[in-house]
């Protein structure tokens, strides 16, 4: 998996001076094994961006991300929440 810093580096190199803008029609999803991993991705990707609800954020380039723990599906399907 590519780290957020590598994604941002690639985006800044490829979009530098470009008039291209991301929309909500495009998002990337990151599945995290631990809360520490969720926190690390959230901190790195939201820097210079904007946090949103339910694990969503928009990074400094306007790209939407979903940061989710892998256990989320299991927790949501538990008959005894």
ABEGO torsion letter per residue (X at the ends): XBBAAAAAAAAAAAABGBABBBBAABBBBBBBABAAAAAAAAAAAABGBBBBBGGBBBBAAGBBBBBBBAAAAAAAABABX
